[in-house]
Amino acid sequence: VVAPAVFEDVLDWKPKGTFSRSKLWESFASLLSQTLFITIIINFIKPLQCLYDESFAPVLLFAQNVACWSGEHTNLAITTMVFLCFMFLRCMSFLQTAAF
């Protein structure tokens, strides 16, 4: 898992390879992947929600001054999809290791 290795390199407060086995990391990863999963996913999906109306061009639901799928929204959508993929892969890897 990448995150514990990054924490070990940046913080330099634990010997290499021990942070990923710590109870703090396990608790944090469990909280993110199980308890807060739905909340995080819902908030990540918000930048992808557009409001379609026949009388005007589609706009972003939470920021109605931004046109959908053009300009600023394209960058926001790409960033959102990257984070969704990371979150999905992180949760799946955690659940897979927790099952064994």
N, C-alpha and C positions, 0 to 999 in steps of 0.2 A: 504494500500500500504506500502511495507516494507521500501523503500528508504527514505521517509520523516522521519520515525521513527528512522532510523539509523542516519540521519543527526541531528535530535534533540538530540539523545544520545551523539553523538560525539562532535558536536559543542556546545551544551548546551547554545544556544543564543536565543532560543525562547521557550515559555512554551509548554509543551507536547500537541500534537494534533493540533497545529496551523500551522506548516510548510506545511503540505499537502494542506492546504487551501490558502496558500500564492500565490500571483500573480507570484512571481519568479519561484516557483515550477511548477505552471500550464504552464507558458511560456516555461520552459525548457522541460517539458514532451511533450508539444505540438510540439516543435521543433524536438525532437527526434522521436516521433511517426508519425508525418505527413510530415514534410519538409525533414528531412534527412533519412527517412526510406529506400528508395531505395539505397541510397549511402552506408548506413551502411550494408544492406543486401548483396550488391555486394561485399563489402570488406570482409565480413564474409565468403562468398562462395569461395573466391579465394583459401584458403588453401585446399579446397576439389577438385579442378580442376587438373586432371592428364592428361599428354600428352601420348597418346598411339601410338606407332609406331611399325611396324612389325620387324624392324631391331634391336630394343633394348627393354629392360624391361621398363614398364611404370614409368615415373618420374613425380614429381610435376611440374606444369606448371610455377610457379613463382620462383621456386628454383630447377633447373634441376639436382642438385647433390643429391637430396633426392628421394629415391625409394618410389613409391606409396604404401599405405596401409600396410606398415611394418615399424617397428622401430620408428623413430622420427615422421613420418607422422601419425601414429596411435594416438599418444598423441595429436598432433596438430588437427587432425580431431575430436577427442572427445571433446576437448576444444571448438572448433568452433561450434559443434552441441549444446553444453550446452549454449553458448552465443546466438546462433540463437533461441533456445527454450525460453530463458529468454526474448530476444528482442520481439519475437512473442507474448508471453504472456503479456508482458508489453504494447505493442501497442494495443492488443485486449482489455485489461482491460481499457486502457485510452479511446479508441474509444467507448466502452460500456458505460462508465460513462459520456462521452461527449454527447452521444445520449440522455441521460435522463436528 
